[in-house]
Amino acid sequence: MQRYYTITQLTQEFDITTRTLRFYEAQGLVTPNRRGRQRLYTPGDRTRIKLILRGKRLGFSLNEIREMIEMYGTAPGESGQLRLLLDRIAARREELLEKQRDIELTLLELDEVEAGAHARMAEIGVSAAREDV
């Protein structure tokens, strides 16, 4: 395992911009060491970046991600972090299931409106095919 990672190595590994890494630094989520103008990231910073990006993919806010990451190093430690993570996962899953139900209802309604439009067009003797004007 490397002792330090450069900003270029991490942006390439995670396919993110230097601006993104600097933003995470400004938010206090990573704290690279400095050697002159060069930022040197520790394996711990690399792990945090990996966790941040996973959290973002799962739909968590940066504040939620920060809370989960910071809990690891303080009481109640890893067990508290895991409980919080499980609670957040359950809440996110419920939110996504609700959105899924909303989408399914919307699709059903679109099907009904579309069927009604086709039926009305047939009643008035108009083809459902679109005519170019």
N, C-alpha and C positions, 0 to 999 in steps of 0.2 A: 504494500500500500504506500502511495506517495505521501510525503510529509506535507507538501503544499501543492495547490492547484492554481494555475493562473486563470484570469478572467477568460482568456481565449479558450483554454482547455474546457472550462465549464460551459461556456456558451455553445461550443461545438458538441459536447457530450449531451447536453440537454436540449439542444436546438432552440435556444432562447437568445435574446439580444443582450448586449452589454448594458443597455438602458434598463432592462428588466432586472439584472443583477444589482445595478446601482440603486434601483428603486427598493429592492428587498433590503439592501444595506441601509438606505435612508429610513426605512420603516423599522430598523433594528432587528430584522429577522436573521441576518447574517452579519458577522463582524470580521471581515478579513483583516489580516495583518498588513501593514504597509511597509514597503521598502522603497523609499523615495516616492515616486508616483505610481509604482506598481502595487497592485492588490494581490495578496497571497491568501488563498482560501485553504482552510484546514480540512481534513477529512470530515470533521464535525459540521463545518459549513456546507460541504458537499452533501452530506446526509440531510441537512435542513432544507437545502434547495430541492432535493429529491422529494422530501415530505411536503414541501410547499406546493410543488407542481402536481403531486398526486392529489393533495387536498383541493387544489383548484379544479382539476379534472372531475373530482367528485362533487363539485359545486359548493364547497365551503368558502366562506369569506376569509379574507386575510386575517381579520380579527379572530375568527374561530380557529384558524390554523395556528396563529400565534399562541392562543390560549392552550391549545393541545401540546404544542412544541415546548412551551415554557414550563408546563406542568411536569415534564419529564425530569428536570433537574431539581425540582423542589418537592416538598411534602405535598401530597401523599405519593409523589414519585410515579413510577411506571404504572402501578396498579390504578392510581387515580387517573392517569393519562388514558389508560385503556378503558376505564369506566366512562370517562368523558367521551372518548372516541365512539364507544358503543352507543351512548345516548345520542350523539350527533348523527351517527349512521341511521339509527332508528327514525330520528326526526327527518332526515333527508329522504329516507326511503318513503316515509308517509307523504312528504311533500311531492315526490315524483309520482307516487301512485295516484295522488289526487289530480295532478296534471294529466296523467295518463287517462283517468276517468273523464276529465273535461275534454280531452282530445277525442276520445271515443264517442262521447255525446255529440260533439260538434260534427264529427264525421257522419254520424247517423242523421243528424239534422240536415247536413248538406245533401246526403243521399235522398232524403224526403223532398227537399226543395227541388233538386235536380229531376226527380221522378215527376213531380208536379209540373215542372216547366215543360218536360217532354210531353206529358199528357195534354197540357193546354195547347202546345204547338200542334199536336196531332188533331185536336178538336178544331182548331182554326185552319187546318190544312197547310201548315207551314212545315217545311223540312227542318229537322234539328241540325242538319249540316250547315256550317257557317258559309255564308255567301260573301265573296269579296266584292266590295263596292268600288 
